[in-house]
Amino acid sequence: MNILTETNFAFLGPRRAGKVRDIYERNGKLVIITTDRHSSFDRIIAHIPWKGQVLNQVSAWWFERTKDIVPNHVLAVPDPNVTVARKCTMLPVEAVVRGYLTGVTDTAAWTRYAAGERTFGGTHLPEGMRKNQRLPQPIFDPTTKEAAHDRTLTPEQMIAEGFITRDLFDRVKATALALFARGQDLAARNGLILVDTKYEFGLGADGGLVLIDEIHTPDSSRYWQRDSYADRFAAGGEPQYFDKEFLRLWFRDHCDPYRDATLPPAPPELVQELSRRYVAMYEQITGTKFAYGETPILPRIESNLKSFAF
């Protein structure tokens, strides 16, 4: 099976490689190529067939269905793995929106609530809530975007430290909540609950707010199956979801992924299963059949970009 591990298109100019995306700048536009790289433990642990196409096309699907709420950076999608986007000035704030009290990381809402925190993004939660419970209303719970590590700050702290102005903060918050409401509505129609997500915003040349990066993908958002949620929550069980953690857990059980210089190869059967799940997520999120792109992938992308009118 053909896998997109990386690109190196000299005709596009210098490449900037992120964890998952390769980014080029051409004639003032960004060429964003989503690869099949799978990141965890601050490193690449595997390459998952079709993951890049899934992420790029899920984002394209959502960008099209939310452009009436806020302009986005998309100019064209000339290839299943490629988005040509306008260049914006990125805001140093990650717009996190939460609809349910869940999560296990240090910054997760449930972790912080269980430790005694009750105020999230300026919203005070009542006592006695349970893990995975729906919040009284979606909460805007942003973090900073910093080189060392992102921090969860109150709105007042973010403004005081100069990350964002009050007016811009209010615009980002209102826009993020509107996007989340649209996301929850459309997800429900396809049998899903959009649990929480994160958005990134930039400013266009005219100073207007622009939605950038990705939106409501399986990597930026948490989804649960809608039909089984109520019964599972009532019974004290975990919601039904597309599990992507099993590959990460395999590495944790077979090596020290933070310290070992070289990691063992990911088991092929686990890679194929994760690929299948990404495709299944695409199909349920969008309600459409996944159309596998032509292979080999690299020559296809090169041909599509060379014929694209920049």
TILUMVEX-511328 format. One line per 2 residues: their letters; for each residue x, y, z of N, C-alpha, C. Coordinates in steps of 0.1 Angstrom, whole numbers, plus 2048, in hexadecimal, padded with zeros to 3 digits. Atoms other than C-alpha are relative to their C-alpha. Layout:
<recs>
A	X Y Z X Y Z X Y Z; ... .
</recs>
This chain:
<recs>
MN	809 7F4 800 800 800 800 809 80D 800; 7F8 7F4 801 80D 822 7F7 7FE 809 80C .
IL	801 7F8 7F4 815 839 814 808 80D 7FE; 7F9 7F3 801 81E 85E 815 807 803 80D .
TE	7F7 7FE 7F4 83B 861 82D 805 80E 801; 7FC 7F2 801 848 883 822 801 804 7F2 .
TN	7FE 7FA 80E 84C 89A 804 80C 808 7FF; 7F5 7F7 802 868 8AD 7F5 800 806 7F2 .
FA	803 7FB 80D 85B 8C1 7D8 809 80D 7FE; 7F7 7F5 802 878 8D8 7CE 7F9 80B 7F8 .
FL	806 7F6 808 862 8EA 7B5 7F7 809 808; 808 7F8 7F7 84D 8F7 7D2 808 809 809 .
GP	7F7 7F9 7F7 86B 905 7E5 803 7F9 80D; 7FC 806 7F3 877 8FF 809 7F4 7FA 806 .
RR	80A 807 7F9 863 8E6 81D 801 802 80F; 801 800 7F1 858 8EB 841 7F8 7F4 805 .
AG	807 80C 7FC 850 8CA 851 7FB 800 80E; 806 802 7F3 838 8C7 86E 7FF 7F2 804 .
KV	801 80E 7FC 82E 8A8 880 7F9 7F8 7F5; 808 807 80A 815 89E 866 800 807 7F2 .
RD	801 7F9 80D 815 8B9 84B 80D 806 7FB; 7F5 7F9 807 82F 8C5 832 7FB 80D 7FA .
IY	805 7F3 805 82B 8EA 82A 80A 807 7F8; 7F8 7F8 809 838 8FE 80D 7F9 80D 7FE .
ER	806 7F3 803 833 922 804 803 803 7F1; 7FF 7FE 80E 82D 92A 7DF 7F8 80C 7FC .
NG	807 7F3 805 824 94D 7D1 7F7 805 80B; 808 7FA 7F5 818 958 7F3 7F5 7F7 806 .
KL	80A 80A 7FB 802 939 7F8 807 7F5 807; 7FB 80B 7F9 807 91C 80F 7FB 7F3 7F9 .
VI	804 80D 805 808 8F9 801 802 7F6 80B; 800 809 7F4 7FF 8E1 81D 7FD 7F2 7FC .
IT	802 80E 804 804 8BC 817 800 7F8 80C; 802 808 7F4 7F6 8A5 831 805 7F1 7FD .
TD	7FA 80D 802 80C 885 833 7F9 7F5 809; 805 80B 7F8 805 863 843 808 7FE 80D .
RH	7F8 801 7F4 81D 86A 860 7F6 800 80C; 808 801 7F4 80F 860 882 809 803 80C .
SS	7F7 7FB 7F6 81D 873 89F 7FA 7FD 80E; 803 802 7F2 81E 86B 8C4 80D 800 808 .
FD	7F3 7FF 7F8 837 86F 8E1 809 80A 7FA; 7F8 7F6 806 843 88E 8CE 80A 7FB 7F5 .
RI	7F8 806 80B 850 878 8B1 7F7 7F9 7F7; 808 808 809 844 865 893 801 7F1 804 .
IA	7FF 80E 7FC 83B 842 89D 7FB 7F6 7F5; 805 809 80B 82B 834 87D 7FB 809 7F4 .
HI	806 7F9 80B 81D 83D 85B 7F3 7F8 7FD; 80D 806 801 7F8 835 857 7FA 802 7F2 .
PW	806 7FE 80E 7EB 82F 833 7F3 807 800; 80C 7F8 803 7D1 848 828 7FD 80A 80B .
KG	803 7F7 7F6 7D3 85C 848 800 80E 7FB; 7FF 7F3 804 7DF 87B 837 7F4 805 7F7 .
QV	80C 7FD 808 7C3 87A 81D 7F4 802 809; 80C 7FF 7F7 7A9 875 838 801 80E 807 .
LN	7FF 7F3 7F8 7B6 893 84D 7FD 80C 7F6; 801 7F5 80A 7B8 8AA 82E 7F2 801 7FB .
QV	80D 7FF 806 796 8A1 820 7F5 802 80B; 809 7FD 7F5 784 8A1 842 800 80F 803 .
SA	7FF 7F2 7FE 791 8C4 847 7F9 808 7F5; 806 7F9 80C 787 8CF 824 7F0 7FF 801 .
WW	80E 802 7FE 764 8C1 82B 7FA 80A 80A; 805 7F7 7F5 760 8D5 84B 802 80F 7FC .
FE	7FE 7F2 804 770 8F5 83D 7F5 805 7F7; 80A 7FC 809 756 8F5 822 7F2 802 807 .
RT	80D 800 7F9 739 8F0 83B 800 80B 80B; 7FF 7F6 7F5 745 90C 853 804 80D 7FB .
KD	7FB 7F4 805 750 927 83B 7F7 80C 801; 80A 7F5 7FD 730 93B 842 802 806 80E .
IV	7FE 7FB 7F3 73B 93E 866 80D 809 801; 7F3 7F9 800 75F 949 860 808 7FC 7F4 .
PN	7F7 804 80B 776 94B 842 80B 7F7 804; 7F5 809 7FD 790 930 840 80B 802 7F6 .
HV	7F4 7FE 808 7B2 92D 830 800 7F9 7F3; 7FF 808 80C 7A9 915 814 7FE 808 7F3 .
LA	802 7FB 80E 7AE 920 7F0 7FD 7F6 7F6; 803 80B 809 7AD 8FF 7DF 805 7F3 807 .
VP	7FB 80D 7FC 7B1 8D9 7E5 803 7F9 7F3; 7FC 806 80D 7C4 8CE 7C6 803 7F1 800 .
DP	7FD 80E 7FF 7CB 8AB 7D3 7FA 7FB 80D; 806 805 7F3 7BC 894 7EE 809 803 80C .
NV	7F8 7FD 7F4 7DA 89B 804 805 80E 801; 7FA 7F2 801 7E0 8C0 7FC 7F5 80B 801 .
TV	808 7F4 7FF 7D0 8E1 806 809 80C 7FD; 7F9 7F3 803 7DC 902 7F6 7F8 80A 808 .
AR	807 7F7 7F7 7D5 91D 810 806 80D 800; 7FB 7F2 7FF 7D9 942 815 808 801 80D .
KC	7F7 7FF 7F4 7F5 94C 82D 7FA 80A 809; 805 7F7 7F6 7E9 95C 84D 80A 801 80C .
TM	7F8 7FE 7F4 7F8 969 86D 7FA 7F8 80B; 806 809 7F6 7F2 94D 887 7FF 807 80D .
LP	802 7FC 7F3 7E3 956 8A8 807 7F6 80A; 7F9 809 7F7 7F7 948 8C6 7F7 7FA 80B .
VE	80B 805 7F7 7D7 93A 8D5 7FA 7F4 7F9; 807 80C 805 7C9 917 8D0 7F2 800 806 .
AV	80E 7FF 7FC 7A3 919 8D1 7FA 7F3 803; 805 80D 7FC 798 8FB 8E5 7F1 802 804 .
VR	80E 800 7FC 773 8F4 8E8 7FC 7F2 805; 803 80D 7FA 765 8D9 8FF 7F1 7FF 802 .
GY	80E 802 7FE 742 8CB 8FF 7FD 7F6 80B; 802 80B 7F5 747 8AF 919 80C 800 809 .
LT	7F5 801 7F5 75B 8AA 939 807 7F3 7FF; 7F9 80C 802 774 891 92E 80F 802 7FE .
GV	7F1 7FF 803 799 889 926 808 7FB 80B; 7F7 806 7F6 7B7 87A 938 80D 808 801 .
TD	7F3 7F9 800 7D4 892 930 800 80B 80B; 7FF 7F6 7F6 7E0 8AD 948 7F7 80C 7FD .
TA	808 7F4 804 7CE 8C8 935 7F1 7FD 7FE; 80D 804 803 7AE 8B4 930 7F6 805 80B .
AW	80A 7FA 7F7 78E 8C2 940 7FD 7F7 80C; 803 809 7F5 786 8A2 954 80C 800 80A .
TR	7F4 801 7F7 7AA 8A0 962 800 80D 809; 800 7F4 7F8 7A8 8C4 96E 7F4 801 809 .
YA	80C 800 7F7 784 8C1 97B 802 7F7 80C; 7FE 809 7F5 78D 8A2 98F 80B 804 80A .
AG	7F6 7FA 7F7 7AB 8B5 99E 7FA 80C 808; 806 7F5 7F8 793 8D0 9AB 7FD 80D 7F8 .
ER	803 7F3 808 792 8EA 98F 7F2 800 7FC; 80E 7FF 804 770 8F7 987 7FD 80B 7F6 .
TF	802 7F6 80A 775 915 970 809 7FD 7F4; 7FA 804 80D 77D 90E 94C 7FD 80B 7F6 .
GG	802 7F5 809 783 92B 934 7F6 80A 804; 809 7F6 7FB 76F 942 94A 7F2 7FA 804 .
TH	80D 806 7FD 752 929 94E 801 7F8 80D; 7FF 807 7F4 74B 91B 971 7F7 7F4 7FF .
LP	808 80C 800 73F 8F7 973 7FB 7FC 80E; 806 804 7F4 729 8E8 98E 808 7F5 806 .
EG	7FB 80B 7F9 734 8CF 9A8 7F9 7F3 7FB; 806 80D 802 72D 8AA 9A3 7FE 7FB 7F2 .
MR	801 805 80E 732 8A6 97E 808 7F3 7FF; 7F9 80D 802 73E 884 971 808 800 7F3 .
KN	7F8 801 80C 757 87A 957 7F7 7FD 7F4; 807 802 80D 74A 87C 933 7F2 806 800 .
QR	80D 7FA 7FF 72C 890 93E 7FF 80C 7F6; 802 7F5 808 71E 8AA 926 801 80D 808 .
LP	7FF 7F3 7F9 727 8CE 931 7F3 808 7FE; 80C 7F8 801 70B 8E6 938 7FF 808 7F2 .
QP	7FF 7FA 80E 716 8F9 918 80F 7FE 7FC; 7F2 801 804 736 8F6 903 809 80B 806 .
IF	7F7 7F7 7F9 754 906 913 80C 803 7F7; 7F4 7FB 807 76F 91B 902 80B 7FF 80A .
DP	7F5 803 7F6 78F 90F 914 80D 801 7F9; 7F4 7FE 809 7AC 91D 8FF 80D 7FD 808 .
TT	7F2 801 7FB 7D1 916 904 809 809 7F8; 7F7 7F8 808 7EF 92A 8F9 807 7F7 7F6 .
KE	7F8 807 809 805 91F 8DC 80E 805 802; 7F3 7FC 7FC 829 920 8E8 80A 7F6 7FC .
AA	7F6 809 805 84A 911 8DD 803 7F5 80B; 7FD 809 7F6 851 901 8FF 7F4 7F6 803 .
HD	80C 808 7FE 82E 8F5 908 7F4 809 801; 80C 7F9 800 80A 900 905 7FB 801 80F .
RT	805 7FE 7F2 7FA 90E 925 7F1 803 7FF; 80F 7FC 7FE 7D5 910 930 800 80C 809 .
LT	801 7F4 7F8 7D0 934 93B 7F2 805 800; 80D 7F9 800 7B1 948 945 800 80A 7F4 .
PE	801 7F6 80A 7A5 961 92B 808 80D 804; 7F9 7F4 7FB 7B2 97D 941 80F 7FF 800 .
QM	7F1 803 800 7D5 96D 944 805 801 7F1; 7FC 7FF 80E 7D7 969 91E 801 80E 7FB .
IA	800 7F2 804 7CE 98D 918 80B 808 807; 7F6 7F8 7F8 7E5 99A 934 80E 7FC 7FB .
EG	7F2 804 805 803 986 926 802 803 7F1; 7FE 7FB 80D 7FD 994 904 7FE 7F6 7F4 .
FI	802 80A 80A 7F3 975 8F1 7F5 805 7F6; 80C 7FC 808 7D3 985 8E4 7F9 80C 806 .
TR	807 7F4 7FB 7BF 9A5 8E7 7F2 7FB 805; 80D 803 7FB 79D 9A5 8F9 7F6 7FF 7F4 .
DL	80A 800 80C 78A 9AD 8D8 802 7F3 7F8; 7FD 80C 808 79C 991 8C5 7FC 7F3 807 .
FD	804 80C 7F8 797 978 8E2 7F1 7FE 7FE; 80E 801 801 772 97F 8E1 7FB 7FB 7F2 .
RV	804 805 80E 770 97A 8BB 804 7F1 7FE; 7FC 80D 801 784 95A 8BD 7F6 7F6 808 .
KA	809 808 7F8 76E 94C 8D9 7F2 7FF 7F9; 80D 800 807 74D 955 8C7 800 7F7 7F4 .
TA	7FF 807 80C 759 946 8A7 803 7F1 803; 7FD 80E 7FC 767 926 8B7 7F3 7F9 805 .
LA	80C 806 7FB 746 920 8C9 7F6 7FE 7F5; 809 802 80C 732 925 8A9 805 7F5 7F7 .
LF	7FB 80B 808 749 90D 896 7FC 7F3 807; 803 80C 7F9 744 8F3 8B2 7F2 7FC 800 .
AR	80F 802 801 71E 8F7 8B2 7FD 7FA 7F2; 802 805 80D 71F 8F1 88C 805 7F1 7FF .
GQ	7FA 80D 800 736 8D3 891 7F8 7F6 807; 809 80A 7F9 720 8C3 8AB 7F3 7FD 7F9 .
DL	80D 803 807 701 8C7 896 802 7F7 7F4; 7FE 808 80B 710 8B8 877 805 7F2 804 .
AA	7FB 80D 7FB 722 89C 88A 7F4 7F8 805; 80B 807 7FB 701 893 89B 7F8 7F9 7F5 .
RN	807 805 80B 6F1 88E 879 806 7F3 7FB; 7FA 80D 804 70A 872 872 803 7F7 80C .
GL	7FF 80A 7F4 707 861 894 80C 802 809; 7F4 7FE 7F8 724 872 8A5 7FD 80C 80A .
IL	7FF 7F5 7F7 72A 889 8C3 80E 807 7FE; 7F4 7F8 7FF 744 8A4 8BE 803 804 80E .
VD	7FE 7FF 7F1 753 8A3 8E1 808 80D 803; 7F8 7F4 7FE 76E 8BD 8E0 809 801 7F3 .
TK	7F7 7FE 80C 786 8CC 8C6 809 80C 803; 7F7 7F4 7FF 7A0 8E7 8C0 800 807 7F2 .
YE	7FF 7F9 80C 7A1 902 8A6 80C 809 800; 7F6 7F6 801 7BD 918 89A 7FC 80B 7F6 .
FG	804 7F5 808 7B8 93B 88C 80C 808 7FD; 7F6 7F7 805 7CC 954 879 7F9 80D 7FD .
LG	805 7F3 804 7C8 978 86E 804 801 7F1; 7FD 7FE 80E 7C5 97F 849 806 80E 7FD .
AD	7FA 7F4 803 7D5 99C 837 7F8 80C 804; 809 7F5 7FC 7B7 9B1 83F 7FD 801 80F .
GG	802 800 7F1 7B8 9A9 864 7F4 7F7 804; 80B 808 7FD 79A 992 862 804 7F2 805 .
LV	7FE 80D 7FA 797 971 875 7FF 7F6 7F5; 800 80B 80A 79F 952 860 803 7F3 807 .
LI	7FE 80E 7FA 79C 92D 86A 80A 7F9 7F8; 7F5 806 806 7BC 91B 862 802 7F2 805 .
DE	7FC 80D 7FC 7CD 8F9 866 7F7 7F5 7FC; 809 80B 803 7B3 8DE 869 7F3 802 808 .
IH	80C 7FE 7F8 78F 8DB 876 7F9 7F2 801; 808 80C 7FD 77C 8BE 886 805 7F3 7FA .
TP	7FA 80D 804 794 8A3 87B 801 7F6 80B; 7FE 80A 7F5 799 882 88E 80C 803 808 .
DS	7F4 7FD 7F8 7BB 891 89A 7FE 80C 808; 802 7F3 7F8 7AE 8B3 8A6 7F3 7FF 809 .
SR	80D 801 7F9 78C 8A7 8B4 7FE 7F3 806; 804 80C 7FA 77D 88D 8CA 7F1 7FD 7FC .
YW	80E 803 804 75E 87B 8BD 7FC 7F3 808; 806 80C 7FA 747 862 8CF 7F4 7FC 7F7 .
QR	80C 805 806 72B 84C 8C1 7F4 805 807; 80B 7F9 7F9 70B 85E 8C8 7F5 7F6 805 .
DS	80B 809 7FC 6F2 840 8CA 803 7F9 80D; 7FC 808 7F4 705 82E 8E6 804 809 80C .
YA	7FA 7F7 7F5 710 84D 8FB 7F7 7FF 80C; 808 7FE 7F4 6F2 850 912 800 7F3 809 .
DR	800 80D 7F9 6F1 82B 91C 80D 7FD 807; 7F3 802 7FB 716 829 921 803 809 80C .
FA	7FE 7F7 7F5 717 848 936 7F8 7FD 80C; 809 804 7F4 6FA 83D 94C 806 7F4 807 .
AG	7FB 80C 7FA 70C 81C 952 80E 802 806; 7F2 7FD 7FB 72D 82E 95B 80B 7FB 7F7 .
GE	7F6 805 80A 73F 821 93C 805 80B 7F8; 7F9 7F7 809 755 832 923 7F7 801 7F3 .
PQ	808 7FF 80D 744 840 903 807 7F8 7F5; 7FA 808 80C 749 82D 8E2 806 80A 7F7 .
YF	7F9 7F7 808 763 83D 8CD 80A 7F8 7F7; 7F6 806 809 77C 837 8B1 80E 800 808 .
DK	7F3 801 7F8 79B 82B 8C5 80C 801 7F7; 7F3 7FE 807 7BC 838 8B7 80C 7FE 809 .
EF	7F6 801 7F6 7CF 832 8D7 808 7F3 800; 7FA 80D 7FE 7D7 80D 8D2 80E 7FF 7FA .
LR	7F2 800 806 7F6 814 8BC 809 807 80A; 7F8 7F9 7F7 803 82D 8D5 803 7F7 80C .
LW	7FE 809 7F4 7FE 814 8F2 809 7F5 7FD; 7F7 80B 804 810 7F9 8DE 80F 805 802 .
FR	7F3 7FB 7FF 82F 80F 8DC 804 802 80F; 7FD 7FE 7F2 82D 818 901 803 7F3 807 .
DH	7FE 80D 7F9 82C 7F3 90A 80C 7F9 7FB; 7F5 807 806 849 7E9 8F3 80D 808 7FF .
CD	7F4 7F8 800 862 805 8F7 7FE 80C 809; 802 7F3 7FA 869 826 907 800 80B 7F6 .
PY	801 7F7 80C 85C 83D 8EC 805 80E 802; 7FB 7F2 7FE 868 85D 8FD 80F 800 800 .
RD	7F2 800 7FE 88C 851 902 808 7F8 7F6; 7F9 809 809 895 835 8EA 803 808 7F3 .
AT	7FC 7F9 80C 8A9 842 8CC 7F9 7FB 7F4; 807 807 80C 899 829 8B4 7F4 7F8 806 .
LP	80C 807 7FC 876 81B 8B7 7FE 7F4 7F8; 803 80B 808 86B 7F9 8AC 7F5 803 7F6 .
PA	80A 7FD 80A 856 7F8 88C 7F2 7FD 805; 80D 802 7FC 831 7FB 891 7FB 7F3 7FA .
PP	805 80C 805 81F 7D9 88D 7F7 803 7F4; 808 7FD 80C 810 7D8 869 7F1 7FE 802 .
EL	80E 802 7FE 7EF 7CB 876 7FA 80B 807; 805 7F5 7F8 7EB 7E8 88E 800 80C 7F7 .
VQ	800 7F5 80A 7F5 801 872 7F4 7FF 7F7; 80B 802 809 7DB 7F2 85B 7F2 803 807 .
EL	80C 7FD 7F9 7C0 7F3 876 7FE 80E 803; 801 7F2 7FE 7C7 817 87E 7FC 807 7F3 .
SR	804 7FB 80D 7C5 81F 859 7F1 7FE 7FD; 80E 803 802 7A3 80E 857 7F7 809 808 .
RY	808 7F8 7F7 797 822 875 7FF 80F 7FB; 800 7F3 806 7A1 843 865 7F6 802 7F5 .
VA	809 800 80B 78E 83B 846 7F2 7FF 805; 80D 801 7FA 770 830 85B 7FB 80D 806 .
MY	804 7F3 7FA 771 852 86D 7FD 809 7F5; 803 7F8 80B 772 864 84C 7F2 7FE 7FB .
EQ	80D 803 806 753 852 840 7F5 803 809; 80B 7FD 7F7 73F 857 85F 7FF 80F 802 .
IT	800 7F1 7FE 749 87C 864 7F9 807 7F4; 805 7FA 80C 741 885 840 7F3 7FA 7FA .
GT	80B 807 805 726 86C 839 802 7FC 7F1; 7FD 803 80E 737 864 818 80B 7F5 800 .
KF	7F6 80B 802 74C 846 80B 80D 806 7FD; 7F3 7FC 802 771 84B 80C 805 7FC 7F2 .
AY	7FB 803 80D 780 84D 7E9 80F 800 801; 7F1 802 7FF 7A4 840 7EA 807 807 7F5 .
GE	7F9 7F9 80B 7BC 857 7D7 808 7F7 7F8; 7F7 808 809 7D0 84B 7BA 80D 7FE 806 .
TP	7F2 803 7FC 7F1 83A 7C1 808 7FE 7F4; 7F8 7FC 7F5 80E 83E 7C1 7FD 80F 803 .
IL	805 7F3 7FB 807 85D 7D6 809 80B 7FC; 7F6 7F5 802 827 872 7D2 7FF 805 7F1 .
PR	801 7FB 80E 825 874 7AB 7F3 806 7FE; 80D 7FA 802 800 87B 7AD 800 80E 806 .
IE	800 7F2 7FA 805 899 7C5 809 809 7F8; 7F7 7F7 808 823 8A6 7B0 7F9 804 7F3 .
SN	807 7FD 80D 80E 8A4 790 7F5 80A 803; 80B 7F6 7FE 7F0 8B6 7A0 805 80E 804 .
LK	7FB 7F3 7FC 805 8D1 7AF 807 808 7F4; 7FA 7FA 80C 819 8D7 78F 7F6 806 7F7 .
SF	80A 7FB 809 7F9 8DC 77C 7F7 80B 807; 808 7F6 7F9 7EA 8F3 797 805 80E 7FD .
AF	7FD 7F2 804 7E8 918 78E 802 808 80D; 7FE 7F8 7F4 7F9 92A 7AB 800 80E 7FC .
</recs>
